[in-house]
């Protein structure tokens, strides 16, 4: 009888120890998953299997401003590609019907933002303003504007709460939203070749940080063709620069 009681006590204590060592289940907490505050900056490394190359992209938020050439007010982000013919280009985000629209493929003329002659890249409903799990939406991206003969990309997005930590070179992030996107390429050369290109993109957004990882696959999560990961994040570029100045050596 004593042996049975002792065995039961050991089992009880072991179970209690296991329960204490278990981490509480992660739950979703609303946050800003795409902050665009002035002077915030992100640096990403890009590993492209399809192009057999690696490069670095840095994004820095300039702030909200009215852009005469576009006739709208939006949040301006400067994006720098560490590539030949890369350079510095502006991206503009503006809000409409609960979503962010992204305008890229823009140029600087002196200090003014302008669209190139071939037209700008426009992605309406790029991201919900209030990003959360269990959402879905469709949109269409025009990478080279709406010029005759150009192609477009139709996209279907679904969001999920990721209970696991996501590890990238910039650190470990929890409470992330994962977006899975199916993208189909239509028009232009794809119609001429009578061939539809389908890619899958998986993005992770961390609360109060933004995008931390993107992985692109052929077809429906086939061969990985590109990976983008956050390597550095500064909430205020000016603070980071001041710290570097004060650091000896």
ROSE-4610 file (N, C-alpha, C; in Angstrom, 1 decimal, always signed):
// ROSE-4610
residu = [X/X/X/X/X/X/X/X/X/X/X/X/X/X/X/X/X/X/X/X/X/X/X/X/X/X/X/X/X/X/X/X/X/X/X/X/X/X/X/X/X/X/X/X/X/X/X/X/X/X/X/X/X/X/X/X/X/X/X/X/X/X/X/X/X/X/X/X/X/X/X/X/X/X/X/X/X/X/X/X/X/X/X/X/X/X/X/X/X/X/X/X/X/X/X/X/X/X/X/X/X/X/X/X/X/X/X/X/X/X/X/X/X/X/X/X/X/X/X/X/X/X/X/X/X/X/X/X/X/X/X/X/X/X/X/X/X/X/X/X/X/X/X/X/X/X/X/X/X/X/X/X/X/X/X/X/X/X/X/X/X/X/X/X/X/X/X/X/X/X/X/X/X/X/X/X/X/X/X/X/X/X/X/X/X/X/X/X/X/X/X/X/X/X/X/X/X/X/X/X/X/X/X/X/X/X/X/X/X/X/X/X/X/X/X/X/X/X/X/X/X/X/X/X/X/X/X/X/X/X/X/X/X/X/X/X/X/X/X/X/X/X/X/X/X/X/X/X/X/X/X/X/X/X/X/X/X/X/X/X/X/X/X/X/X/X/X/X/X/X/X/X/X/X/X/X/X/X/X/X/X/X/X/X/X/X/X/X/X/X/X/X/X/X/X/X/X/X/X/X/X/X/X/X/X/X/X/X/X/X/X/X/X/X/X/X/X/X/X/X/X/X/X/X/X/X/X/X/X/X/X/X/X/X/X/X/X/X/X/X/X/X/X/X/X/X/X/X/X/X/X/X/X/X/X/X/X/X/X/X/X/X/X/X/X/X/X/X/X/X/X/X/X/X/X/X/X/X/X/X/X/X/X/X/X/X/X/X/X/X/X/X/X/X/X/X/X/X/X/X/X/X/X/X/X/X/X/X/X/X/X/X/X/X/X/X/X/X/X/X/X/X/X/X/X/X/X/X/X/X/X/X/X/X/X/X/X/X/X/X/X/X/X/X/X/X/X/X/X/X/X/X/X/X/X/X/X/X/X/X/X/X/X/X/X/X/X/X/X/X/X/X/X/X/X/X/X/X/X/X/X/X/X/X/X/X/X/X/X/X/X/X/X/X/X/X/X/X/X/X/X/X/X/X/X/X/X/X/X/X/X/X/X/X/X/X/X/X/X/X/X/X/X/X/X/X/X/X/X/X/X/X/X/X/X/X/X/X/X/X/X/X/X/X/X/X/X/X/X/X/X/X/X/X/X/X/X/X/X/X/X/X/X/X/X/X/X/X/X/X/X/X/X/X/X/X/X/X/X/X/X/X/X/X/X/X/X/X/X/X/X/X/X/X/X/X/X/X/X/X/X/X/X/X/X/X/X/X/X/X/X/X/X/X/X/X/X/X/X/X/X/X/X/X/X/X/X/X/X/X/X/X/X/X/X/X/X/X/X/X/X/X/X/X/X/X/X/X/X/X/X/X/X/X/X/X/X/X/X/X/X/X/X/X/X/X/X/X/X/X/X/X/X/X/X/X/X/X/X/X/X/X/X/X/X/X/X/X/X/X/X/X/X/X/X/X/X/X/X/X/X/X/X/X/X/X/X/X/X/X/X/X/X/X/X/X/X/X/X/X/X/X/X/X/X/X/X/X/X/X/X/X/X/X/X/X/X/X/X/X/X/X/X/X/X/X/X]
num = [1/1/1/2/2/2/3/3/3/4/4/4/5/5/5/6/6/6/7/7/7/8/8/8/9/9/9/10/10/10/11/11/11/12/12/12/13/13/13/14/14/14/15/15/15/16/16/16/17/17/17/18/18/18/19/19/19/20/20/20/21/21/21/22/22/22/23/23/23/24/24/24/25/25/25/26/26/26/27/27/27/28/28/28/29/29/29/30/30/30/31/31/31/32/32/32/33/33/33/34/34/34/35/35/35/36/36/36/37/37/37/38/38/38/39/39/39/40/40/40/41/41/41/42/42/42/43/43/43/44/44/44/45/45/45/46/46/46/47/47/47/48/48/48/49/49/49/50/50/50/51/51/51/52/52/52/53/53/53/54/54/54/55/55/55/56/56/56/57/57/57/58/58/58/59/59/59/60/60/60/61/61/61/62/62/62/63/63/63/64/64/64/65/65/65/66/66/66/67/67/67/68/68/68/69/69/69/70/70/70/71/71/71/72/72/72/73/73/73/74/74/74/75/75/75/76/76/76/77/77/77/78/78/78/79/79/79/80/80/80/81/81/81/82/82/82/83/83/83/84/84/84/85/85/85/86/86/86/87/87/87/88/88/88/89/89/89/90/90/90/91/91/91/92/92/92/93/93/93/94/94/94/95/95/95/96/96/96/97/97/97/98/98/98/99/99/99/100/100/100/101/101/101/102/102/102/103/103/103/104/104/104/105/105/105/106/106/106/107/107/107/108/108/108/109/109/109/110/110/110/111/111/111/112/112/112/113/113/113/114/114/114/115/115/115/116/116/116/117/117/117/118/118/118/119/119/119/120/120/120/121/121/121/122/122/122/123/123/123/124/124/124/125/125/125/126/126/126/127/127/127/128/128/128/129/129/129/130/130/130/131/131/131/132/132/132/133/133/133/134/134/134/135/135/135/136/136/136/137/137/137/138/138/138/139/139/139/140/140/140/141/141/141/142/142/142/143/143/143/144/144/144/145/145/145/146/146/146/147/147/147/148/148/148/149/149/149/150/150/150/151/151/151/152/152/152/153/153/153/154/154/154/155/155/155/156/156/156/157/157/157/158/158/158/159/159/159/160/160/160/161/161/161/162/162/162/163/163/163/164/164/164/165/165/165/166/166/166/167/167/167/168/168/168/169/169/169/170/170/170/171/171/171/172/172/172/173/173/173/174/174/174/175/175/175/176/176/176/177/177/177/178/178/178/179/179/179/180/180/180/181/181/181/182/182/182/183/183/183/184/184/184/185/185/185/186/186/186/187/187/187/188/188/188/189/189/189/190/190/190/191/191/191/192/192/192/193/193/193/194/194/194/195/195/195/196/196/196/197/197/197/198/198/198/199/199/199/200/200/200/201/201/201/202/202/202/203/203/203/204/204/204/205/205/205/206/206/206/207/207/207/208/208/208/209/209/209/210/210/210/211/211/211/212/212/212/213/213/213/214/214/214/215/215/215/216/216/216/217/217/217/218/218/218/219/219/219/220/220/220/221/221/221/222/222/222/223/223/223/224/224/224/225/225/225/226/226/226/227/227/227/228/228/228/229/229/229/230/230/230/231/231/231/232/232/232/233/233/233/234/234/234/235/235/235/236/236/236/237/237/237/238/238/238/239/239/239/240/240/240/241/241/241/242/242/242/243/243/243/244/244/244/245/245/245/246/246/246/247/247/247/248/248/248/249/249/249]
x = [+0.8/+0.0/+0.9/+1.9/+2.8/+3.5/+3.9/+4.5/+3.6/+2.3/+1.4/+1.2/+1.1/+1.0/+2.3/+3.4/+4.7/+4.8/+4.4/+4.4/+3.4/+2.2/+1.2/+1.8/+2.5/+3.0/+4.1/+4.9/+6.0/+5.4/+4.3/+3.7/+3.1/+2.4/+1.8/+2.8/+3.9/+5.0/+5.6/+5.8/+6.4/+5.5/+4.2/+3.2/+3.2/+3.2/+3.2/+4.5/+5.6/+6.9/+6.8/+6.2/+6.1/+5.2/+4.1/+3.2/+3.8/+4.7/+5.4/+6.4/+7.0/+8.0/+7.4/+6.2/+5.6/+5.3/+5.6/+5.3/+3.8/+3.2/+1.8/+1.6/+0.5/+0.1/+0.1/+0.7/+0.8/-0.6/-1.0/-2.3/-2.0/-3.0/-2.8/-3.1/-2.3/-2.6/-2.5/-3.6/-3.6/-2.4/-1.8/-0.6/-0.5/+0.4/+0.7/+1.8/+1.4/+2.3/+2.9/+2.6/+3.3/+3.5/+4.4/+4.6/+5.3/+4.9/+5.6/+5.9/+6.6/+6.9/+8.2/+8.3/+9.5/+10.8/+11.8/+13.2/+13.3/+12.2/+12.3/+13.1/+13.9/+14.7/+14.8/+14.8/+14.9/+16.0/+16.8/+17.8/+17.5/+17.5/+17.2/+18.3/+18.5/+19.4/+18.4/+18.8/+18.0/+18.8/+18.3/+19.0/+18.1/+18.5/+17.7/+18.3/+17.6/+18.0/+17.8/+16.7/+16.4/+17.5/+18.0/+19.0/+20.4/+20.6/+21.9/+22.7/+22.0/+22.7/+22.2/+23.0/+22.6/+22.8/+21.9/+22.1/+21.4/+21.6/+21.0/+20.0/+18.9/+17.9/+17.7/+17.7/+17.5/+16.3/+15.3/+14.1/+14.2/+13.9/+13.9/+12.6/+11.9/+10.7/+11.0/+10.6/+10.8/+9.7/+8.4/+7.3/+6.1/+5.1/+3.9/+4.1/+3.8/+3.9/+2.9/+2.6/+1.8/+2.8/+2.4/+3.2/+2.5/+2.9/+2.1/+2.0/+3.0/+3.0/+1.9/+1.7/+0.7/-0.6/-0.7/-1.9/-2.5/-1.6/-2.1/-1.1/-1.6/-0.7/-0.5/+0.8/+1.1/+2.3/+2.6/+3.8/+4.9/+6.0/+7.1/+8.2/+8.6/+9.7/+10.8/+12.1/+13.2/+13.8/+13.9/+14.4/+15.8/+16.8/+18.1/+18.5/+18.8/+19.3/+20.8/+21.5/+22.9/+23.3/+23.0/+23.2/+23.6/+24.2/+24.5/+23.2/+23.1/+21.9/+20.7/+21.1/+20.1/+19.7/+20.5/+20.4/+19.2/+18.8/+17.8/+16.5/+15.4/+14.1/+13.0/+12.0/+10.9/+9.8/+9.2/+7.9/+6.9/+5.6/+4.6/+3.5/+3.0/+1.9/+0.8/-0.4/-1.6/-2.8/-3.6/-4.7/-6.0/-6.7/-8.0/-8.9/-10.1/-11.1/-10.5/-9.8/-9.3/-8.0/-7.5/-6.2/-5.2/-3.9/-2.8/-2.6/-2.4/-2.0/-0.6/+0.2/+1.6/+1.9/+2.6/+3.1/+4.6/+5.2/+6.6/+7.0/+8.3/+8.7/+8.8/+8.9/+9.0/+10.4/+10.6/+11.9/+12.0/+13.2/+13.5/+13.9/+13.3/+13.8/+14.2/+15.5/+16.1/+15.5/+14.7/+14.2/+12.7/+12.1/+10.7/+10.5/+9.4/+9.0/+8.1/+8.5/+7.8/+7.6/+6.6/+6.4/+7.3/+7.9/+8.7/+7.7/+8.2/+7.4/+6.6/+7.1/+6.4/+5.3/+5.2/+4.2/+4.7/+3.9/+4.4/+3.8/+4.4/+3.9/+2.8/+1.6/+0.5/+0.0/-0.1/-0.7/-1.7/-3.0/-4.1/-4.3/-4.8/-5.1/-3.9/-2.7/-1.5/-1.6/-2.1/-2.2/-3.3/-4.1/-5.1/-4.4/-5.1/-4.6/-4.5/-5.5/-5.5/-5.3/-4.0/-3.7/-3.9/-4.6/-4.9/-5.0/-5.2/-5.4/-6.8/-6.9/-8.1/-8.8/-7.9/-8.4/-8.1/-8.8/-8.5/-9.0/-8.2/-8.6/-7.9/-8.4/-7.8/-7.4/-6.3/-6.0/-5.2/-4.9/-4.2/-3.0/-1.9/-0.7/-0.3/+0.0/+0.4/+1.9/+2.9/+4.3/+4.8/+4.3/+4.8/+3.7/+2.8/+1.7/+0.7/-0.3/-1.4/-1.2/+0.1/+0.4/-0.1/-0.5/-0.9/+0.3/-0.1/+0.9/+1.6/+1.4/+2.1/+1.3/+2.0/+1.3/+0.8/+0.0/-0.5/-0.4/-0.5/-0.5/-1.7/-2.5/-3.7/-3.2/-3.6/-3.1/-4.3/-4.2/-5.1/-4.4/-4.8/-4.0/-4.9/-4.2/-4.8/-3.8/-4.4/-3.5/-3.7/-2.6/-2.7/-1.8/-2.2/-1.4/-0.4/+0.9/+2.0/+2.4/+2.0/+2.3/+3.8/+4.6/+6.0/+6.9/+8.0/+9.0/+9.5/+9.7/+10.4/+11.8/+12.8/+14.1/+14.7/+15.2/+15.9/+17.2/+18.1/+19.4/+19.2/+18.1/+17.9/+17.5/+17.1/+16.7/+15.5/+14.9/+13.8/+12.5/+11.4/+10.2/+9.0/+8.2/+7.0/+5.7/+4.6/+3.3/+3.2/+3.8/+3.8/+2.5/+2.2/+1.2/+1.9/+1.4/+1.9/+0.9/+1.3/+0.5/+0.9/+0.0/+0.3/-0.5/+0.3/-0.2/+0.0/-1.1/-1.0/-1.0/+0.0/+0.1/+0.1/-0.8/-0.8/-0.5/+0.4/+0.8/+0.0/-0.6/-1.5/-1.1/-1.5/-1.3/+0.1/+0.3/+1.6/+2.2/+3.5/+4.2/+3.6/+2.9/+2.4/+1.2/+0.4/-0.7/-0.1/+1.0/+1.6/+2.2/+2.8/+3.4/+2.3/+1.1/+0.0/+0.5/+1.1/+1.7/+1.4/+0.8/+0.5/+1.6/+2.2/+3.2/+2.5/+2.6/+2.1/+3.2/+3.2/+4.1/+3.4/+4.0/+3.5/+4.4/+3.9/+4.7/+4.2/+5.2/+4.8/+5.6/+4.8/+5.4/+5.1/+6.1/+5.9/+6.1/+5.1/+5.1/+5.1/+6.1/+6.2/+5.5/+4.9/+4.2/+5.2/+4.8/+5.5/+6.9/+7.1/+8.4/+8.1/+7.2/+6.9/+7.4/+7.7/+8.1/+9.5/+9.5/+10.8/+11.3/+10.4/+10.8/+9.8/+10.3/+9.5/+10.2/+9.4/+9.9/+9.0/+9.6/+8.9/+9.1/+8.1/+8.2/+7.6/+8.1/+7.5/+6.1/+5.1/+3.9/+3.3/+2.7/+2.1/+3.2/+4.1/+5.1/+6.0/+6.4/+7.4/+8.8/+9.7/+11.1/+11.2/+12.0/+12.2/+13.0/+12.6/+13.3/+13.9/+13.3/+13.9/+13.5/+14.5/+14.3/+14.8/+13.9/+14.2/+14.1/+15.2/+15.2/+15.7/+15.1/+15.5/+16.9/+17.8/+19.1/+19.3/+18.7/+18.8/+17.5/+17.2/+16.0/+16.3/+16.0/+16.1/+14.8/+14.3/+13.1/+13.3/+14.5/+14.8/+16.2/+16.4/+17.7/+18.6/+18.0/+18.9/+19.5/+18.8/+19.3/+20.4/+20.2/+21.3/+22.6/+22.4/+23.6/+24.3/+23.5/+24.2/+25.0/+24.4/+25.1/+26.4/+26.4/+27.7/+28.7/+28.3/+29.2/+29.9/+29.1/+29.6/+30.5/+30.4/+31.1/+32.6/+33.6/+35.0/+35.4/+36.3/+36.8/+35.9]
y = [-1.2/+0.0/+1.2/+1.2/+2.4/+2.6/+1.5/+1.6/+2.2/+1.9/+2.5/+4.0/+4.3/+5.7/+6.5/+5.9/+6.6/+6.7/+5.7/+5.8/+6.8/+6.9/+7.9/+9.3/+9.5/+10.8/+11.2/+10.3/+10.6/+11.0/+10.3/+10.6/+12.0/+12.3/+13.6/+14.7/+14.5/+15.5/+15.7/+14.6/+14.7/+15.5/+15.2/+15.9/+17.4/+17.7/+19.1/+19.8/+19.1/+19.7/+20.0/+19.0/+19.2/+20.4/+20.5/+21.6/+23.0/+23.0/+24.2/+24.6/+23.6/+23.9/+24.3/+24.0/+24.3/+25.8/+26.3/+27.8/+28.0/+29.0/+29.3/+29.5/+29.0/+29.1/+30.6/+30.9/+32.3/+32.7/+33.9/+34.4/+35.7/+35.9/+37.1/+38.4/+39.4/+40.7/+41.8/+42.6/+43.6/+44.5/+44.9/+45.8/+46.4/+47.3/+47.9/+47.0/+46.3/+45.4/+46.0/+47.2/+47.9/+49.4/+49.6/+51.0/+51.8/+53.1/+54.0/+55.3/+55.2/+56.5/+57.1/+58.4/+59.0/+58.5/+58.3/+57.9/+56.4/+55.7/+54.2/+53.6/+52.6/+52.0/+50.5/+49.8/+48.4/+48.0/+47.0/+46.5/+45.0/+44.6/+43.2/+42.7/+41.4/+40.6/+39.8/+39.8/+39.1/+38.0/+36.8/+35.7/+35.2/+35.4/+35.1/+33.8/+32.7/+31.5/+31.6/+32.2/+32.3/+33.1/+34.2/+35.0/+34.7/+33.8/+33.4/+34.6/+35.4/+36.6/+36.9/+37.7/+38.2/+39.7/+40.4/+41.9/+42.4/+43.6/+44.3/+45.4/+45.4/+46.5/+47.2/+48.5/+49.4/+50.3/+50.3/+51.1/+52.1/+53.4/+54.4/+55.3/+55.5/+56.3/+57.8/+58.5/+59.9/+60.6/+60.2/+60.8/+61.1/+61.7/+62.0/+63.3/+63.3/+64.6/+64.6/+65.8/+65.9/+65.8/+65.0/+64.8/+65.3/+66.5/+67.2/+66.3/+65.6/+64.8/+63.7/+63.2/+62.1/+62.6/+63.9/+64.6/+63.8/+63.4/+62.7/+63.0/+62.7/+62.7/+61.3/+61.0/+59.6/+59.5/+58.4/+58.1/+57.7/+58.5/+58.2/+57.4/+56.4/+55.5/+55.5/+55.8/+55.7/+54.3/+53.7/+52.4/+52.4/+51.8/+51.7/+50.3/+50.0/+48.7/+48.7/+47.8/+47.7/+46.8/+47.4/+46.7/+47.7/+47.2/+48.0/+48.5/+49.8/+50.4/+50.4/+50.1/+50.1/+51.5/+52.0/+53.4/+53.6/+54.8/+55.2/+55.6/+55.0/+55.2/+55.4/+56.2/+56.4/+55.4/+55.1/+54.3/+55.1/+55.1/+55.9/+55.0/+55.1/+54.4/+55.4/+55.1/+55.9/+55.0/+55.6/+54.8/+55.0/+53.9/+54.0/+52.8/+53.0/+52.0/+50.9/+51.3/+50.3/+49.6/+49.9/+49.3/+50.3/+49.8/+50.6/+50.3/+51.3/+51.1/+51.5/+50.7/+51.0/+51.4/+52.5/+53.0/+52.9/+52.2/+52.1/+52.3/+52.0/+52.3/+53.8/+54.6/+56.0/+56.5/+57.8/+58.3/+59.7/+60.1/+61.5/+62.3/+63.5/+64.5/+65.7/+65.9/+66.7/+66.2/+66.9/+66.4/+66.0/+66.1/+65.9/+64.4/+63.8/+62.5/+62.5/+61.7/+61.7/+60.3/+60.1/+58.8/+58.7/+57.6/+57.5/+57.5/+57.6/+57.7/+56.5/+55.3/+54.1/+53.8/+54.6/+54.4/+53.9/+54.1/+53.6/+52.2/+51.5/+50.3/+50.6/+50.0/+50.3/+49.0/+48.9/+47.8/+48.3/+48.3/+48.7/+47.5/+47.9/+46.9/+46.0/+46.7/+46.0/+45.3/+46.0/+45.4/+46.1/+45.3/+46.0/+46.9/+48.0/+49.0/+48.4/+47.5/+46.8/+45.3/+44.9/+43.5/+42.6/+41.5/+40.5/+39.1/+38.1/+36.7/+36.5/+35.4/+34.9/+36.0/+36.7/+37.6/+37.1/+37.5/+37.1/+38.3/+38.5/+39.5/+39.3/+39.9/+39.8/+41.1/+41.2/+42.4/+42.2/+43.2/+43.1/+44.1/+43.6/+44.4/+44.7/+45.9/+46.3/+46.7/+45.8/+46.1/+47.2/+47.3/+48.3/+49.3/+49.6/+50.5/+49.8/+50.6/+50.0/+50.3/+50.2/+50.4/+49.2/+49.5/+48.4/+47.4/+46.1/+45.0/+44.6/+45.4/+45.0/+43.9/+43.2/+42.1/+42.6/+41.9/+42.2/+40.9/+41.0/+39.9/+39.9/+38.9/+38.8/+38.0/+38.5/+37.9/+37.6/+36.4/+36.1/+35.9/+36.6/+36.7/+36.0/+35.3/+34.8/+35.0/+35.4/+35.7/+34.7/+34.5/+33.5/+34.1/+33.7/+34.1/+33.0/+33.3/+32.3/+32.3/+31.2/+31.1/+30.8/+30.5/+30.2/+31.4/+31.5/+32.5/+32.4/+33.6/+33.6/+34.2/+33.4/+33.8/+34.3/+35.5/+36.0/+36.6/+37.1/+37.7/+38.8/+39.6/+40.7/+40.3/+39.0/+38.5/+37.6/+37.3/+36.5/+37.3/+37.0/+37.8/+36.9/+37.3/+36.5/+37.3/+36.6/+37.3/+37.8/+37.1/+37.5/+37.1/+37.9/+37.5/+37.0/+35.8/+35.2/+35.4/+35.9/+36.1/+35.2/+34.3/+33.4/+34.0/+34.2/+34.8/+33.9/+33.7/+33.0/+34.1/+34.1/+35.1/+34.5/+35.0/+34.5/+35.6/+35.4/+36.4/+36.3/+37.4/+37.4/+38.5/+38.4/+39.5/+39.6/+40.5/+40.7/+39.4/+39.2/+38.0/+36.7/+36.7/+35.5/+35.0/+36.0/+35.6/+35.2/+35.9/+35.5/+34.1/+33.8/+32.4/+31.4/+31.8/+30.9/+30.1/+30.8/+30.1/+31.0/+30.4/+31.2/+30.8/+31.9/+31.7/+31.9/+30.9/+30.9/+30.9/+31.8/+31.8/+31.9/+31.4/+31.6/+32.4/+33.4/+34.2/+34.0/+33.8/+33.7/+34.9/+35.8/+36.9/+36.8/+37.2/+37.3/+38.8/+39.3/+40.7/+40.6/+41.3/+41.3/+42.6/+42.5/+43.6/+44.8/+46.0/+47.2/+47.2/+46.3/+46.2/+46.2/+45.4/+45.3/+44.0/+44.0/+42.8/+42.3/+41.0/+40.5/+39.3/+38.7/+37.7/+37.5/+37.2/+36.8/+35.6/+34.6/+33.5/+33.3/+33.2/+33.0/+31.6/+30.9/+29.6/+29.5/+28.5/+28.2/+27.5/+27.8/+27.1/+27.2/+26.2/+26.1/+25.6/+26.4/+26.1/+24.9/+25.1/+24.2/+24.6/+24.7/+25.1/+26.6/+26.8/+28.2/+28.9/+30.1/+30.9/+32.2/+32.7/+33.9/+34.0/+34.6/+34.7/+36.1/+36.8/+38.2/+38.1/+38.5/+38.5/+39.8/+40.2/+41.4/+41.2/+42.1/+42.0/+43.1/+44.2/+45.3/+46.1/+46.6/+47.5/+48.6/+49.8/+51.0/+51.7/+51.9/+52.7/+54.1/+54.6/+56.0/+56.1/+56.4/+56.4/+57.4/+58.5/+59.6/+59.1/+58.3/+57.8/+56.8/+55.9/+55.0/+55.7/+56.7/+57.5/+58.2/+58.7/+59.4/+58.4/+57.2/+56.1/+55.7/+55.7/+55.3/+56.4/+57.6/+58.8/+58.7/+58.3/+58.3/+57.1/+56.1/+54.8/+55.0/+54.8/+54.9/+53.9/+54.2/+53.3/+53.1]
z = [+0.0/+0.0/+0.0/+0.8/+0.9/-0.4/-1.1/-2.4/-3.4/-3.4/-4.3/-4.1/-2.8/-2.4/-2.9/-2.6/-3.1/-4.6/-5.3/-6.8/-7.3/-6.7/-7.1/-6.8/-5.6/-5.3/-6.3/-6.7/-7.7/-9.0/-9.4/-10.7/-10.6/-9.5/-9.3/-9.3/-8.6/-8.6/-9.9/-10.7/-12.0/-12.9/-12.8/-13.7/-13.3/-12.0/-11.6/-12.1/-12.0/-12.5/-14.0/-14.8/-16.2/-16.6/-15.8/-16.0/-15.8/-14.7/-14.4/-15.4/-16.1/-17.0/-18.4/-18.6/-19.9/-20.0/-21.2/-21.4/-21.7/-21.2/-21.4/-22.9/-23.4/-24.8/-25.2/-26.4/-26.8/-27.4/-27.1/-27.6/-28.4/-29.3/-30.2/-29.4/-29.5/-28.9/-30.0/-30.1/-31.2/-31.0/-32.1/-32.1/-33.5/-33.7/-35.0/-35.6/-36.7/-37.3/-38.6/-38.8/-40.0/-39.6/-38.6/-38.1/-39.2/-39.3/-40.3/-39.6/-38.5/-37.8/-38.4/-38.5/-39.0/-38.3/-39.1/-38.7/-38.3/-38.4/-38.2/-39.5/-39.2/-40.4/-40.2/-41.3/-41.3/-42.4/-42.1/-43.0/-43.2/-44.5/-44.8/-45.7/-45.5/-46.5/-47.4/-48.7/-49.7/-50.3/-50.2/-50.8/-51.9/-53.2/-54.3/-55.0/-54.9/-55.5/-57.0/-57.5/-58.9/-59.6/-59.0/-59.7/-59.2/-58.3/-57.8/-57.3/-56.4/-55.9/-54.5/-53.8/-52.5/-52.5/-51.8/-51.7/-50.4/-50.1/-48.9/-49.3/-48.6/-48.8/-47.5/-47.5/-46.3/-46.6/-45.7/-45.7/-44.5/-44.8/-43.8/-44.0/-42.9/-43.0/-43.0/-44.0/-44.1/-43.3/-43.5/-42.8/-43.8/-43.3/-44.1/-44.8/-46.1/-46.9/-48.1/-48.5/-49.8/-51.0/-51.9/-53.1/-54.3/-54.8/-55.9/-57.2/-57.6/-58.8/-58.7/-57.5/-57.3/-56.9/-56.5/-56.0/-54.8/-53.8/-52.6/-51.5/-50.3/-49.1/-48.6/-48.4/-48.0/-47.1/-46.6/-45.8/-46.8/-46.8/-47.7/-47.0/-47.7/-47.2/-48.3/-47.9/-48.8/-48.8/-49.9/-50.0/-50.8/-50.2/-50.9/-51.1/-52.4/-52.8/-53.0/-52.3/-52.4/-53.6/-54.8/-56.1/-57.1/-58.2/-59.3/-59.9/-60.2/-60.7/-59.7/-58.4/-57.4/-56.9/-56.0/-55.6/-54.7/-54.5/-53.6/-54.3/-53.9/-54.5/-53.4/-53.7/-52.7/-52.9/-51.8/-51.8/-51.0/-51.5/-50.9/-50.5/-49.2/-48.7/-48.4/-48.8/-48.4/-48.0/-47.2/-46.6/-47.4/-47.6/-48.4/-48.0/-47.6/-47.3/-46.3/-45.3/-44.3/-44.7/-45.9/-46.3/-46.7/-46.7/-47.2/-48.7/-49.5/-50.9/-51.0/-51.8/-51.9/-53.4/-53.5/-54.8/-54.8/-55.8/-55.9/-57.4/-57.7/-59.0/-59.3/-58.2/-58.3/-58.4/-58.8/-58.9/-58.2/-57.9/-57.4/-58.6/-58.7/-59.6/-58.7/-58.6/-57.5/-56.2/-55.5/-54.2/-54.3/-55.6/-55.8/-56.2/-55.7/-56.1/-57.4/-58.4/-59.6/-60.1/-61.0/-61.6/-62.9/-63.2/-64.4/-65.6/-66.8/-68.0/-68.3/-67.9/-68.1/-67.1/-66.1/-65.1/-63.8/-62.8/-61.5/-61.1/-60.2/-59.7/-58.6/-58.8/-57.9/-57.3/-56.0/-55.3/-54.3/-54.8/-53.9/-52.9/-51.7/-50.7/-50.4/-50.3/-50.0/-48.7/-47.7/-46.3/-45.5/-44.7/-43.9/-42.9/-42.6/-41.6/-40.2/-39.9/-38.6/-38.9/-38.9/-39.3/-38.1/-38.4/-37.3/-38.0/-37.1/-37.7/-38.3/-39.1/-39.6/-40.6/-41.3/-42.3/-43.7/-44.7/-46.1/-47.0/-48.1/-49.0/-50.3/-51.4/-52.7/-53.2/-54.0/-54.7/-56.0/-56.7/-58.0/-57.9/-58.3/-58.4/-59.9/-60.2/-61.5/-61.4/-61.6/-61.4/-62.2/-63.5/-64.4/-64.9/-63.9/-64.3/-65.1/-65.6/-66.4/-67.9/-68.3/-69.7/-70.6/-71.9/-72.7/-72.9/-72.8/-73.0/-71.7/-70.6/-69.3/-68.6/-67.7/-67.0/-65.6/-65.0/-63.6/-62.8/-61.5/-60.6/-59.7/-59.8/-58.9/-57.6/-56.5/-55.2/-54.3/-53.6/-52.5/-51.2/-50.2/-48.9/-47.8/-46.9/-45.7/-44.5/-43.4/-42.2/-41.1/-40.4/-39.3/-38.1/-36.9/-35.7/-35.6/-35.5/-35.3/-33.8/-33.2/-31.7/-31.4/-32.4/-32.2/-32.4/-31.7/-32.0/-33.4/-34.0/-35.3/-35.2/-35.6/-35.4/-36.8/-36.8/-38.0/-37.5/-38.4/-37.9/-36.9/-37.0/-36.1/-34.7/-34.5/-33.2/-33.2/-32.1/-31.9/-31.7/-32.4/-32.3/-32.0/-31.1/-30.8/-31.1/-31.1/-31.3/-32.8/-33.7/-35.1/-35.9/-36.9/-37.9/-39.1/-39.6/-40.8/-41.9/-43.1/-44.2/-45.3/-45.8/-46.9/-48.1/-49.2/-50.4/-51.6/-52.4/-53.6/-54.7/-55.6/-56.6/-58.0/-58.9/-60.3/-61.2/-62.2/-63.2/-64.5/-64.9/-66.1/-67.0/-68.3/-69.2/-69.8/-70.8/-71.3/-71.9/-71.5/-72.0/-71.5/-70.4/-69.9/-70.7/-71.2/-72.2/-73.5/-73.9/-75.2/-75.2/-74.1/-73.9/-73.5/-73.3/-72.8/-71.6/-70.7/-69.5/-68.3/-67.3/-66.1/-65.0/-64.5/-63.4/-62.1/-61.2/-59.8/-58.8/-57.9/-56.8/-55.4/-54.4/-53.0/-52.2/-51.5/-50.6/-49.2/-48.2/-46.8/-46.1/-45.5/-44.8/-43.3/-42.5/-41.0/-40.6/-39.9/-39.3/-37.8/-37.2/-35.7/-35.2/-34.0/-33.4/-33.2/-33.6/-33.4/-34.1/-35.0/-35.7/-37.2/-37.7/-39.1/-39.7/-41.0/-41.7/-41.2/-40.9/-40.4/-41.3/-42.1/-43.0/-44.1/-45.3/-46.5/-47.2/-47.5/-48.2/-49.4/-50.6/-51.9/-52.4/-52.9/-53.4/-54.8/-55.5/-56.8/-56.6/-57.3/-57.2/-55.8/-55.3/-54.0/-53.0/-52.5/-51.6/-52.1/-53.4/-54.0/-53.6/-54.6/-54.4/-53.9/-52.9/-52.4/-53.4/-53.8/-54.8/-54.2/-53.1/-52.5/-51.1/-50.3/-48.9/-48.5/-47.7/-47.2/-45.7/-45.0/-43.5/-42.9/-41.8/-41.1/-40.4/-40.7/-40.0/-39.0/-39.2/-38.2/-38.2/-37.0/-36.9/-35.9/-36.3/-35.5/-35.4/-34.2/-34.0/-34.3/-34.2/-34.5/-35.0/-36.3/-36.9/-36.3/-35.8/-35.2/-33.9/-33.1/-31.9/-32.2/-33.2/-33.6/-34.1/-34.9/-35.4/-34.2/-33.3/-32.1/-31.3/-31.1/-30.4/-31.1/-32.4/-33.1/-32.9/-32.9/-32.8/-31.4/-30.4/-29.0/-28.7/-29.6/-29.3/-29.7/-28.8/-29.2/-30.2/-31.1/-32.0/-33.2]
